[in-house]
């Protein structure tokens, strides 16, 4: 089938509101969020249903026309950006945003996306639809296929629907900002907090003093909540779906114990919604603040028990390589995900510093490897880390990934060039 004929058929499937050919309107779909990658495309397609998406994929399969699936295009590794040659279509799922049903009985509580996903509906590379939306908690009848597609970055199929676990809206929330002297104390306190509060601990965010200082300079409205500075801070949140849950008392007892055992230097508990928002603004301001100071970013994870070890080792190695560099390790202690961002030394030449990106990547990722972690905890692999993951996964793992890709997408039309080479 000729490409132009295929494009006309695709337009007919999705209707006049379902495709974009105008260059100006295409622009937001072609550029990565940090503007590190820019691609081109023959057509942007925005189906409104699974049936439309499947019909588009069938046409592309016949024409051997590559497809770049795209959600919100907020990724930071180039996974959703089309290739520069423009020999593709971008299939955006932004119009497929309907909630099909809510089951308030079959709920659970917080976790990451993979843990919260009970089932998927996926359009496969040949246009068939796999309906795996059953919301079963237990099903030992074969391979758990949904996990092939979660994190697959659109290389195996297009996710068009998902069955997700729910949790009750919290009726009581308590937020505290804690100052600590040592990163080891952070991890000890986390272990105590998790043991004492179980599922009521809903946030445990690590913040270094250097990051708070940067936010105070560059982000208006950022506050310094404690009377004295400390090397490390934790933004801790507890919540409950019960109105009278007693979590305030639980939080106070936890902090008293931590103070008595010299884990904690100081703390403040939010007394109002506005104070809670002020505390959360500190965490949210870190990324914005680093935009002004030249930062080499890393999105890594290690076993929770090795978080402190990772921070200590990685900090020592990068500061040995470049005295004056400002490591800023912040993130989600509860799942071992650390954003280990390296801000340039004060007064350094930004372009020269950023040119050493690969050098510092190798150092940081080397520590991740030693601790059996992952070089991509949240943002995926995309183009940025496609070749690098071969150094962190065994030949057996890479071989299995390629075998799955070849089996499901033998023509390599689904997001080619991303995640794994074939």
C-alpha positions as CSV (number, residue, x, y, z in Angstrom):
1,X,0.0,0.0,0.0
2,X,1.3,3.5,-0.9
3,X,1.9,5.7,2.1
4,X,-0.2,8.6,0.8
5,X,-3.2,6.2,0.3
6,X,-2.7,4.9,3.8
7,X,-2.7,8.4,5.2
8,X,-6.0,9.2,3.5
9,X,-7.5,6.0,4.9
10,X,-6.3,6.9,8.3
11,X,-7.9,10.4,8.0
12,X,-11.2,8.8,7.0
13,X,-11.1,6.5,10.1
14,X,-10.6,9.3,12.7
15,X,-12.6,12.0,10.9
16,X,-11.7,15.7,10.5
17,X,-11.2,16.3,14.2
18,X,-9.0,13.3,14.6
19,X,-5.9,14.4,12.7
20,X,-3.5,17.3,12.5
21,X,-1.4,18.1,9.4
22,X,-0.8,21.8,10.0
23,X,2.8,22.5,11.0
24,X,2.0,25.0,13.7
25,X,-0.6,22.8,15.3
26,X,1.8,19.8,15.1
27,X,4.6,21.6,17.0
28,X,3.7,20.5,20.6
29,X,3.7,16.9,19.5
30,X,7.2,17.0,17.9
31,X,9.4,18.4,20.7
32,X,10.5,16.8,23.9
33,X,9.6,18.6,27.1
34,X,13.2,19.8,27.7
35,X,13.6,20.5,23.9
36,X,16.5,18.1,23.7
37,X,14.8,16.2,20.8
38,X,12.8,17.5,17.9
39,X,11.2,15.1,15.3
40,X,9.0,15.3,12.3
41,X,5.9,13.3,11.2
42,X,3.6,12.7,8.2
43,X,0.5,13.0,10.3
44,X,-0.7,13.4,13.9
45,X,-3.7,11.1,14.6
46,X,-5.9,11.5,17.6
47,X,-8.4,8.6,17.8
48,X,-11.3,8.9,20.1
49,X,-11.9,5.2,20.8
50,X,-10.1,1.9,20.9
51,X,-11.8,0.8,17.7
52,X,-10.4,3.9,15.8
53,X,-6.9,3.3,17.2
54,X,-7.0,-0.4,16.1
55,X,-8.2,0.6,12.6
56,X,-5.3,3.1,12.3
57,X,-2.8,0.5,13.5
58,X,-4.1,-2.1,11.0
59,X,-3.6,0.4,8.1
60,X,-0.1,1.2,9.3
61,X,0.7,-2.5,9.6
62,X,-0.3,-3.0,6.0
63,X,1.7,0.0,4.8
64,X,4.7,-0.8,7.1
65,X,4.3,2.8,8.4
66,X,5.9,3.4,11.8
67,X,3.8,4.6,14.7
68,X,4.9,6.7,17.6
69,X,2.4,6.4,20.4
70,X,2.2,9.5,22.6
71,X,0.3,10.3,25.8
72,X,0.9,13.8,27.3
73,X,4.4,14.1,25.8
74,X,5.8,14.9,29.2
75,X,8.6,12.3,29.1
76,X,12.2,13.4,29.5
77,X,14.1,10.7,27.6
78,X,12.8,11.2,24.1
79,X,10.5,8.1,24.2
80,X,7.4,9.9,22.7
81,X,9.2,12.1,20.1
82,X,9.0,11.0,16.4
83,X,12.2,10.4,14.4
84,X,13.8,13.3,12.5
85,X,13.2,11.7,9.1
86,X,9.4,12.1,9.5
87,X,8.7,8.6,8.2
88,X,6.0,7.9,10.8
89,X,2.7,9.0,12.2
90,X,2.2,10.1,15.8
91,X,-0.8,8.5,17.5
92,X,-1.9,10.6,20.4
93,X,-4.3,9.2,23.0
94,X,-5.2,12.5,24.5
95,X,-8.9,12.3,23.4
96,X,-9.3,8.9,25.0
97,X,-9.8,10.2,28.5
98,X,-13.2,8.8,29.5
99,X,-13.6,7.0,32.9
100,X,-15.5,3.9,31.9
101,X,-16.6,2.7,35.3
102,X,-15.8,3.1,39.0
103,X,-15.9,0.1,41.4
104,X,-15.7,1.6,45.0
105,X,-15.5,-1.8,46.6
106,X,-12.4,-3.2,44.8
107,X,-10.0,-0.5,46.0
108,X,-6.6,-0.4,47.7
109,X,-4.2,2.4,48.7
110,X,-1.2,4.2,47.3
111,X,1.6,2.8,45.2
112,X,3.4,3.3,41.9
113,X,1.6,2.9,38.5
114,X,2.7,-0.7,37.9
115,X,1.4,-1.7,41.3
116,X,-1.9,0.2,40.8
117,X,-2.7,-1.4,37.5
118,X,-5.0,-4.4,37.6
119,X,-5.6,-4.7,33.8
120,X,-5.1,-3.2,30.4
121,X,-6.6,-2.9,27.0
122,X,-4.0,-2.8,24.3
123,X,-4.0,-2.4,20.5
124,X,-1.3,-4.8,19.2
125,X,1.0,-4.0,16.3
126,X,-1.2,-5.9,13.8
127,X,-4.3,-4.0,14.9
128,X,-5.8,-6.7,17.1
129,X,-7.2,-5.6,20.5
130,X,-6.2,-7.5,23.6
131,X,-8.9,-7.0,26.3
132,X,-7.1,-7.6,29.6
133,X,-9.2,-5.2,31.7
134,X,-10.4,-7.8,34.2
135,X,-9.9,-6.3,37.7
136,X,-8.7,-9.5,39.3
137,X,-6.4,-9.4,42.4
138,X,-5.4,-13.1,41.8
139,X,-5.1,-14.8,38.5
140,X,-2.6,-17.6,38.0
141,X,-3.7,-18.8,34.6
142,X,-0.6,-18.0,32.7
143,X,1.7,-15.1,31.8
144,X,0.8,-11.7,33.3
145,X,0.7,-9.9,30.0
146,X,0.0,-6.5,31.3
147,X,3.5,-6.1,32.6
148,X,4.9,-6.5,29.1
149,X,3.2,-3.3,28.1
150,X,3.6,-1.2,31.3
151,X,7.0,0.5,30.8
152,X,7.1,-0.8,27.2
153,X,7.0,2.8,26.0
154,X,4.7,2.0,23.1
155,X,7.1,-0.4,21.5
156,X,4.8,-3.4,21.9
157,X,1.4,-1.9,21.5
158,X,-0.8,1.1,22.4
159,X,-2.5,1.1,25.8
160,X,-6.0,2.4,25.2
161,X,-7.6,1.7,28.6
162,X,-6.6,0.5,32.1
163,X,-8.2,-0.9,35.2
164,X,-6.7,0.9,38.1
165,X,-6.9,0.3,41.9
166,X,-8.6,3.1,43.8
167,X,-8.2,4.5,47.3
168,X,-10.5,6.5,49.5
169,X,-10.0,10.3,49.5
170,X,-8.2,11.2,52.8
171,X,-10.3,12.9,55.4
172,X,-7.4,13.7,57.7
173,X,-3.9,14.7,56.5
174,X,-1.0,15.7,58.7
175,X,2.2,17.2,57.2
176,X,5.5,17.8,58.9
177,X,8.9,19.2,57.9
178,X,11.8,17.7,59.6
179,X,15.5,18.7,60.0
180,X,18.2,16.0,60.3
181,X,21.9,16.0,60.6
182,X,22.8,12.8,58.7
183,X,21.3,11.0,55.7
184,X,21.7,7.7,57.7
185,X,19.2,9.2,60.3
186,X,16.8,9.8,57.4
187,X,16.7,6.1,56.6
188,X,16.5,5.1,60.3
189,X,13.6,7.5,60.8
190,X,11.8,6.1,57.7
191,X,12.0,2.6,59.0
192,X,10.5,3.7,62.3
193,X,7.8,5.8,60.6
194,X,6.8,2.9,58.3
195,X,6.7,0.5,61.2
196,X,4.6,2.8,63.3
197,X,2.2,4.1,60.7
198,X,2.0,1.4,58.0
199,X,-0.3,2.5,55.2
200,X,-1.0,5.9,56.8
201,X,2.5,7.1,55.8
202,X,1.7,8.6,52.4
203,X,4.8,10.7,51.7
204,X,8.4,10.7,52.9
205,X,10.3,13.1,50.6
206,X,14.1,13.7,51.0
207,X,15.4,17.3,50.6
208,X,19.0,18.4,51.0
209,X,19.9,21.8,52.4
210,X,21.6,22.8,49.1
211,X,18.3,22.3,47.2
212,X,16.4,24.4,49.7
213,X,19.0,27.2,49.5
214,X,18.6,27.2,45.7
215,X,14.9,27.3,45.9
216,X,15.0,30.2,48.4
217,X,17.1,32.2,45.9
218,X,15.2,31.4,42.6
219,X,11.6,30.6,43.5
220,X,9.5,33.4,45.1
221,X,7.3,32.3,47.9
222,X,9.6,29.5,49.1
223,X,10.0,29.5,52.9
224,X,12.7,28.2,55.3
225,X,10.4,26.6,58.0
226,X,12.9,25.8,60.7
227,X,14.9,28.1,63.0
228,X,18.3,26.8,62.0
229,X,19.7,25.1,58.8
230,X,20.2,21.4,58.7
231,X,22.0,19.2,56.1
232,X,18.9,17.1,55.4
233,X,15.2,17.6,55.5
234,X,12.2,15.3,55.2
235,X,8.7,16.3,54.1
236,X,6.5,13.7,55.9
237,X,2.8,13.2,55.3
238,X,0.4,10.9,57.0
239,X,-3.2,10.5,55.9
240,X,-6.3,8.6,56.8
241,X,-9.8,8.1,55.3
242,X,-11.2,8.2,58.8
243,X,-12.2,11.6,60.3
244,X,-11.1,10.7,63.8
245,X,-8.1,8.5,63.0
246,X,-5.7,9.7,65.7
247,X,-2.9,10.3,63.2
248,X,-1.9,13.6,64.7
249,X,-1.1,11.9,68.0
250,X,0.7,9.1,66.1
251,X,2.8,11.7,64.3
252,X,3.6,13.6,67.5
253,X,4.7,10.4,69.2
254,X,6.9,9.5,66.3
255,X,8.6,12.8,66.3
256,X,9.1,12.8,70.1
257,X,10.7,9.3,69.8
258,X,13.0,10.6,67.0
259,X,14.1,13.6,69.1
260,X,14.8,11.5,72.1
261,X,16.9,9.1,70.2
262,X,18.8,11.9,68.4
263,X,17.6,11.0,65.0
264,X,15.8,14.3,64.6
265,X,17.1,17.8,65.2
266,X,14.0,19.9,64.7
267,X,10.5,19.7,63.2
268,X,7.4,21.7,62.5
269,X,3.9,20.3,61.9
270,X,1.5,22.2,59.6
271,X,-1.4,23.7,61.4
272,X,-3.5,24.7,58.4
273,X,-4.0,24.0,54.7
274,X,-2.0,27.1,53.8
275,X,1.0,25.9,55.9
276,X,0.7,22.5,54.3
277,X,0.9,24.1,50.8
278,X,3.9,26.2,51.9
279,X,5.8,23.0,53.0
280,X,4.9,21.2,49.7
281,X,6.0,24.2,47.7
282,X,9.6,23.6,49.0
283,X,9.7,20.1,47.4
284,X,8.0,21.3,44.2
285,X,10.4,24.3,43.9
286,X,13.5,22.2,43.7
287,X,13.2,21.3,40.0
288,X,12.4,24.8,39.0
289,X,15.3,26.3,41.0
290,X,17.8,24.0,39.3
291,X,16.8,25.4,35.9
292,X,18.8,28.6,36.8
293,X,22.0,26.9,37.8
294,X,23.1,24.3,35.3
295,X,22.2,20.8,36.4
296,X,23.0,17.3,35.2
297,X,20.1,15.1,36.2
298,X,19.7,11.5,37.1
299,X,16.5,9.5,37.8
300,X,17.7,6.4,39.6
301,X,16.4,3.9,42.1
302,X,18.1,1.5,44.5
303,X,16.8,-0.9,47.2
304,X,15.4,1.2,50.0
305,X,18.0,-0.1,52.4
306,X,20.8,1.2,50.2
307,X,19.5,4.8,49.6
308,X,21.9,6.3,52.1
309,X,24.8,4.2,50.8
310,X,24.1,5.4,47.3
311,X,24.0,9.1,48.3
312,X,27.2,8.8,50.3
313,X,29.1,6.9,47.6
314,X,27.9,8.9,44.6
315,X,28.5,12.3,46.4
316,X,32.0,11.3,47.3
317,X,32.9,10.2,43.7
318,X,31.4,13.3,41.9
319,X,33.0,15.7,44.3
320,X,36.4,14.0,44.0
321,X,36.1,14.4,40.2
322,X,35.0,18.0,40.3
323,X,35.5,19.9,43.6
324,X,32.8,22.5,44.1
325,X,30.1,20.5,42.3
326,X,26.8,20.6,44.3
327,X,25.0,17.2,44.4
328,X,21.3,17.5,45.2
329,X,19.8,14.1,46.2
330,X,16.1,14.4,46.6
331,X,13.1,12.3,46.0
332,X,10.8,9.5,47.2
333,X,12.5,7.5,50.0
334,X,9.5,5.1,50.2
335,X,10.2,3.5,46.8
336,X,14.0,4.1,46.7
337,X,13.7,6.6,43.9
338,X,16.3,9.4,44.1
339,X,16.7,12.3,41.8
340,X,20.5,12.7,42.0
341,X,21.0,16.0,40.3
342,X,24.4,17.7,40.0
343,X,24.4,21.5,40.0
344,X,27.5,23.1,38.6
345,X,30.1,24.8,40.9
346,X,29.3,28.4,41.6
347,X,30.8,30.6,38.9
348,X,31.4,27.7,36.5
349,X,30.9,28.0,32.7
350,X,27.5,26.3,32.1
351,X,28.2,25.1,28.6
352,X,31.5,23.5,29.6
353,X,30.0,21.9,32.6
354,X,27.0,20.4,30.8
355,X,29.4,19.0,28.2
356,X,30.6,16.7,30.9
357,X,27.2,15.1,31.1
358,X,28.3,11.6,30.0
359,X,31.3,11.6,32.3
360,X,29.1,12.2,35.4
361,X,26.4,9.9,34.1
362,X,29.0,7.1,34.1
363,X,30.1,7.9,37.6
364,X,26.6,8.0,39.1
365,X,25.3,5.0,37.1
366,X,28.3,3.1,38.2
367,X,27.3,3.4,41.8
368,X,23.7,2.4,40.8
369,X,25.1,-0.7,39.2
370,X,27.1,-1.6,42.3
371,X,24.0,-1.4,44.4
372,X,21.8,-3.4,42.0
373,X,19.6,-0.5,41.2
374,X,18.0,1.0,38.1
375,X,19.2,3.9,36.0
376,X,15.6,4.9,35.1
377,X,13.1,4.8,38.0
378,X,10.4,7.0,36.6
379,X,11.1,8.5,33.2
380,X,11.8,5.4,31.1
381,X,14.5,4.6,28.6
382,X,13.4,6.2,25.3
383,X,16.3,7.3,23.1
384,X,18.4,8.8,25.9
385,X,19.3,5.5,27.7
386,X,18.5,2.9,25.0
387,X,22.1,2.0,24.3
388,X,23.2,2.4,27.9
389,X,20.8,-0.2,29.4
390,X,22.8,-2.9,27.7
391,X,25.5,-2.2,30.3
392,X,23.0,-2.6,33.2
393,X,21.0,-5.6,32.1
394,X,22.4,-9.0,31.5
395,X,22.7,-10.4,27.9
396,X,19.9,-12.8,28.9
397,X,17.6,-9.9,29.8
398,X,18.4,-7.9,26.6
399,X,17.9,-11.0,24.5
400,X,14.5,-11.7,26.1
401,X,13.4,-8.1,25.5
402,X,14.5,-8.3,21.8
403,X,12.7,-11.6,21.4
404,X,9.5,-10.2,22.8
405,X,9.7,-7.2,20.5
406,X,10.3,-9.4,17.5
407,X,7.5,-11.7,18.4
408,X,4.9,-9.0,18.9
409,X,6.1,-6.5,16.3
410,X,8.1,-8.3,13.6
411,X,7.8,-5.3,11.2
412,X,9.2,-3.0,13.9
413,X,6.5,-0.3,13.4
414,X,5.7,0.4,17.0
415,X,7.9,3.3,18.3
416,X,11.0,2.1,16.5
417,X,14.4,3.2,17.9
418,X,13.1,3.5,21.4
419,X,13.8,1.3,24.5
420,X,15.5,-1.6,22.8
421,X,17.3,-2.0,19.5
422,X,16.3,-5.0,17.3
